[in-house]
Amino acid sequence: MPKMKTHSGAKKRFKLTAKGKVKARHGNTSHILEKKNAKRRRRLGNPTILTDHDAPRVKKLLGVGK
């Protein structure tokens, strides 16, 4: 059986923390920023931890555990 390949799009967009959580960037940060207030733009700039529902799908693409 061949080895599972890492999804190259996923490895550019997601990182795993030391405890195995999935870290990702927020969306809505590339354009139409004028109407978003400064507090919201600052918050969107920081990475987020994916929910327990989405994390297993991303981990599968990254080739990590379950």
MDAnalysis code that builds the backbone (N, CA, C; Angstrom):
import MDAnalysis as mda
import numpy as np

u = mda.Universe.empty(198, n_residues=66, atom_resindex=np.repeat(np.arange(66), 3), trajectory=True)
u.add_TopologyAttr("name", ["N", "CA", "C"] * 66)
u.add_TopologyAttr("resid", np.arange(1, 67))
u.add_TopologyAttr("resname", ["MET", "PRO", "LYS", "MET", "LYS", "THR", "HIS", "SER", "GLY", "ALA", "LYS", "LYS", "ARG", "PHE", "LYS", "LEU", "THR", "ALA", "LYS", "GLY", "LYS", "VAL", "LYS", "ALA", "ARG", "HIS", "GLY", "ASN", "THR", "SER", "HIS", "ILE", "LEU", "GLU", "LYS", "LYS", "ASN", "ALA", "LYS", "ARG", "ARG", "ARG", "ARG", "LEU", "GLY", "ASN", "PRO", "THR", "ILE", "LEU", "THR", "ASP", "HIS", "ASP", "ALA", "PRO", "ARG", "VAL", "LYS", "LYS", "LEU", "LEU", "GLY", "VAL", "GLY", "LYS"])
u.atoms.positions = np.array([
    [0.840, -1.188, 0.000],
    [0.000, 0.000, 0.000],
    [0.885, 1.252, 0.000],
    [0.636, 2.206, -0.910],
    [1.478, 3.402, -0.919],
    [1.206, 4.308, 0.277],
    [2.178, 5.158, 0.561],
    [2.015, 6.088, 1.681],
    [0.999, 7.165, 1.323],
    [0.345, 7.679, 2.360],
    [-0.604, 8.774, 2.186],
    [0.185, 10.070, 1.983],
    [-0.166, 10.840, 0.959],
    [0.530, 12.100, 0.719],
    [-0.143, 13.229, 1.483],
    [0.669, 14.158, 1.962],
    [0.152, 15.343, 2.637],
    [-0.484, 16.258, 1.597],
    [-1.637, 16.818, 1.919],
    [-2.315, 17.751, 1.022],
    [-1.528, 19.062, 1.000],
    [-0.979, 19.415, -0.159],
    [-0.054, 20.549, -0.207],
    [-0.739, 21.876, 0.079],
    [-2.040, 21.993, -0.225],
    [-2.767, 23.218, 0.105],
    [-2.974, 23.344, 1.600],
    [-3.229, 22.214, 2.259],
    [-3.475, 22.228, 3.707],
    [-2.202, 22.531, 4.485],
    [-1.078, 22.025, 4.024],
    [0.156, 22.255, 4.788],
    [0.593, 23.710, 4.739],
    [0.132, 24.461, 3.707],
    [0.443, 25.884, 3.633],
    [-0.481, 26.716, 4.520],
    [-1.663, 26.206, 4.823],
    [-2.679, 26.999, 5.503],
    [-2.857, 26.683, 6.981],
    [-2.449, 25.504, 7.413],
    [-2.700, 25.074, 8.787],
    [-1.414, 24.623, 9.461],
    [-1.340, 24.844, 10.767],
    [-0.218, 24.355, 11.576],
    [-0.796, 23.647, 12.781],
    [-0.043, 22.689, 13.322],
    [-0.467, 21.995, 14.528],
    [0.256, 22.573, 15.732],
    [-0.472, 22.730, 16.838],
    [0.151, 23.182, 18.073],
    [0.804, 21.982, 18.748],
    [1.515, 22.225, 19.826],
    [2.201, 21.146, 20.541],
    [1.212, 20.129, 21.110],
    [0.025, 20.591, 21.485],
    [-0.982, 19.682, 22.040],
    [-1.858, 19.041, 20.973],
    [-1.581, 19.332, 19.696],
    [-2.303, 18.675, 18.610],
    [-3.523, 19.429, 18.107],
    [-3.706, 20.676, 18.544],
    [-4.815, 21.468, 18.013],
    [-4.390, 22.060, 16.677],
    [-5.377, 22.448, 15.873],
    [-5.086, 22.970, 14.541],
    [-5.227, 24.482, 14.548],
    [-4.157, 25.169, 14.146],
    [-4.131, 26.622, 14.107],
    [-4.320, 27.068, 12.669],
    [-5.181, 28.073, 12.456],
    [-5.468, 28.553, 11.108],
    [-5.614, 30.063, 11.110],
    [-5.560, 30.652, 9.929],
    [-5.789, 32.084, 9.793],
    [-7.281, 32.353, 9.661],
    [-7.694, 33.548, 10.055],
    [-9.082, 33.961, 9.859],
    [-9.307, 34.299, 8.393],
    [-10.550, 34.173, 7.959],
    [-10.931, 34.651, 6.640],
    [-11.295, 36.122, 6.711],
    [-11.808, 36.669, 5.624],
    [-12.278, 38.057, 5.546],
    [-11.181, 39.063, 5.839],
    [-9.939, 38.798, 5.413],
    [-8.847, 39.716, 5.729],
    [-8.160, 40.281, 4.492],
    [-8.638, 39.963, 3.294],
    [-7.874, 40.375, 2.117],
    [-8.408, 41.622, 1.432],
    [-9.713, 41.842, 1.448],
    [-10.238, 43.058, 0.818],
    [-11.552, 43.458, 1.487],
    [-12.099, 44.595, 1.080],
    [-13.290, 45.205, 1.693],
    [-13.040, 45.412, 3.187],
    [-11.882, 45.984, 3.493],
    [-11.509, 46.179, 4.897],
    [-11.968, 47.537, 5.424],
    [-12.313, 48.449, 4.530],
    [-12.658, 49.801, 4.947],
    [-13.879, 49.828, 5.853],
    [-14.844, 48.973, 5.573],
    [-16.085, 48.992, 6.356],
    [-15.967, 48.194, 7.662],
    [-14.901, 47.430, 7.826],
    [-14.700, 46.677, 9.068],
    [-13.960, 47.571, 10.060],
    [-14.423, 47.588, 11.301],
    [-13.783, 48.491, 12.256],
    [-12.421, 47.961, 12.683],
    [-11.634, 48.839, 13.311],
    [-10.242, 48.522, 13.632],
    [-10.135, 47.350, 14.590],
    [-11.045, 47.286, 15.555],
    [-11.019, 46.188, 16.529],
    [-11.213, 44.837, 15.824],
    [-12.150, 44.810, 14.890],
    [-12.426, 43.575, 14.146],
    [-11.233, 43.195, 13.267],
    [-10.627, 44.175, 12.603],
    [-9.470, 43.888, 11.743],
    [-8.295, 43.358, 12.557],
    [-8.085, 43.926, 13.741],
    [-7.015, 43.438, 14.625],
    [-7.266, 42.003, 15.040],
    [-8.488, 41.699, 15.433],
    [-8.837, 40.335, 15.860],
    [-8.651, 39.336, 14.723],
    [-9.037, 39.731, 13.509],
    [-8.917, 38.835, 12.364],
    [-7.463, 38.572, 11.990],
    [-6.565, 39.449, 12.406],
    [-5.155, 39.274, 12.099],
    [-4.499, 38.172, 12.909],
    [-5.063, 37.863, 14.074],
    [-4.488, 36.820, 14.926],
    [-4.989, 35.452, 14.491],
    [-4.156, 34.422, 14.600],
    [-4.611, 33.078, 14.231],
    [-5.673, 32.569, 15.184],
    [-6.429, 31.588, 14.728],
    [-7.493, 30.992, 15.522],
    [-7.274, 29.489, 15.634],
    [-7.887, 28.873, 16.623],
    [-7.856, 27.415, 16.769],
    [-9.134, 26.871, 16.155],
    [-9.008, 25.889, 15.278],
    [-10.192, 25.313, 14.646],
    [-11.047, 24.575, 15.665],
    [-12.342, 24.499, 15.372],
    [-13.273, 23.824, 16.274],
    [-13.029, 22.317, 16.249],
    [-13.578, 21.635, 17.232],
    [-13.433, 20.178, 17.325],
    [-14.094, 19.483, 16.140],
    [-15.035, 20.168, 15.508],
    [-15.729, 19.577, 14.369],
    [-14.864, 19.619, 13.108],
    [-14.138, 20.702, 12.886],
    [-13.343, 20.869, 11.663],
    [-11.950, 20.264, 11.756],
    [-11.411, 20.189, 12.968],
    [-10.026, 19.743, 13.146],
    [-9.739, 18.352, 12.582],
    [-10.611, 17.355, 12.795],
    [-10.287, 16.013, 12.252],
    [-10.135, 15.986, 10.736],
    [-10.928, 16.794, 10.020],
    [-10.814, 16.825, 8.553],
    [-9.471, 17.379, 8.130],
    [-9.014, 18.425, 8.803],
    [-7.736, 19.033, 8.458],
    [-6.597, 18.098, 8.834],
    [-6.690, 17.438, 9.982],
    [-5.644, 16.506, 10.403],
    [-5.495, 15.367, 9.420],
    [-6.605, 14.937, 8.834],
    [-6.550, 13.867, 7.839],
    [-5.778, 14.337, 6.608],
    [-6.024, 15.596, 6.192],
    [-5.302, 16.146, 5.043],
    [-3.816, 16.306, 5.343],
    [-3.504, 16.614, 6.607],
    [-2.105, 16.778, 7.004],
    [-1.418, 15.430, 7.267],
    [-2.209, 14.360, 7.329],
    [-1.638, 13.031, 7.560],
    [-1.243, 12.802, 9.004],
    [-2.011, 13.377, 9.941],
    [-1.703, 13.251, 11.375],
    [-2.835, 12.507, 12.058],
    [-2.529, 11.394, 12.688],
    [-3.480, 10.661, 13.535],
    [-4.903, 10.647, 13.041],
    [-5.841, 10.770, 13.986],
    [-7.256, 10.761, 13.626],
    [-7.799, 12.154, 13.625],
])
